[in-house]
Amino acid sequence: MMPAIEELQSIIVEAARTELLPRFGAVARKKADGSLVTEADLAMQRRVTRALAERWPRIALLGEEMDASEQQRLLDGAREGLWLL
């Protein structure tokens, strides 16, 4: 079943409202590649991953905050599609 854009929009808006806005301006730390990651980034990724998995459990999510080996594992194993965040 193809996801409806309205349903995806609802997932992202709700996650941003509950995970990003309350953490705005929180301290960031550096990832191994030197880029910054905040608790808001991680919370948003967790929330979106859960919400998408509840609706479309056969489609995995590849998140920006995952380490490179986990990203590659998901890319190599994607059979039903792949969400990219």
C-alpha positions as CSV (number, residue, x, y, z in Angstrom):
1,M,0.0,0.0,0.0
2,M,1.4,3.4,-1.0
3,P,1.5,5.9,1.8
4,A,-0.8,9.0,1.5
5,I,1.2,12.2,1.5
6,E,-1.3,13.6,4.0
7,E,-0.5,10.8,6.4
8,L,3.2,11.3,6.1
9,Q,2.8,15.1,6.6
10,S,0.8,14.4,9.8
11,I,3.6,12.1,11.2
12,I,6.3,14.7,10.5
13,V,4.3,17.7,11.8
14,E,3.4,15.9,15.1
15,A,7.0,14.7,15.6
16,A,8.3,18.2,15.1
17,R,5.8,19.7,17.5
18,T,6.5,17.2,20.2
19,E,10.2,16.5,19.7
20,L,11.9,19.4,18.0
21,L,10.2,22.5,19.4
22,P,10.6,21.7,23.1
23,R,14.4,21.1,22.5
24,F,15.0,24.2,20.4
25,G,18.5,25.6,21.2
26,A,19.7,22.6,23.2
27,V,23.4,21.9,23.2
28,A,24.8,19.9,20.3
29,R,27.6,17.4,20.2
30,K,29.8,16.3,17.3
31,K,29.4,13.1,15.4
32,A,32.4,11.0,14.2
33,D,32.3,12.9,10.9
34,G,32.5,16.2,12.6
35,S,28.9,17.3,12.0
36,L,26.6,18.3,14.9
37,V,23.8,16.2,16.3
38,T,21.4,17.4,19.0
39,E,19.1,15.5,21.3
40,A,16.3,17.0,19.2
41,D,17.8,15.3,16.1
42,L,17.9,11.9,17.9
43,A,14.4,12.3,19.4
44,M,12.9,13.3,16.0
45,Q,14.5,10.3,14.3
46,R,13.2,7.9,17.0
47,R,9.7,9.3,16.9
48,V,9.4,9.2,13.1
49,T,10.9,5.7,13.0
50,R,8.3,4.4,15.4
51,A,5.4,6.2,13.7
52,L,6.3,4.9,10.2
53,A,6.9,1.4,11.5
54,E,3.5,1.3,13.1
55,R,1.8,2.1,9.7
56,W,4.2,0.5,7.3
57,P,6.2,-2.1,9.2
58,R,7.9,-3.6,6.1
59,I,9.6,-0.4,5.1
60,A,12.7,0.4,7.1
61,L,13.9,3.9,7.9
62,L,17.5,5.0,7.1
63,G,18.2,8.0,9.4
64,E,20.9,10.7,9.1
65,E,21.9,10.1,12.7
66,M,22.6,6.3,12.2
67,D,26.3,5.3,11.9
68,A,27.5,4.5,8.4
69,S,27.6,0.7,8.9
70,E,23.9,0.7,10.0
71,Q,23.0,2.9,7.0
72,Q,24.8,0.5,4.6
73,R,23.1,-2.5,6.1
74,L,19.7,-1.0,5.5
75,L,20.6,0.0,2.0
76,D,21.9,-3.5,1.2
77,G,18.8,-5.2,2.7
78,A,16.0,-2.9,1.5
79,R,13.5,-5.2,-0.2
80,E,10.2,-3.3,0.3
81,G,11.5,0.2,0.0
82,L,13.3,2.5,2.4
83,W,12.3,5.7,4.1
84,L,15.1,8.3,4.2
85,L,15.3,10.9,6.9
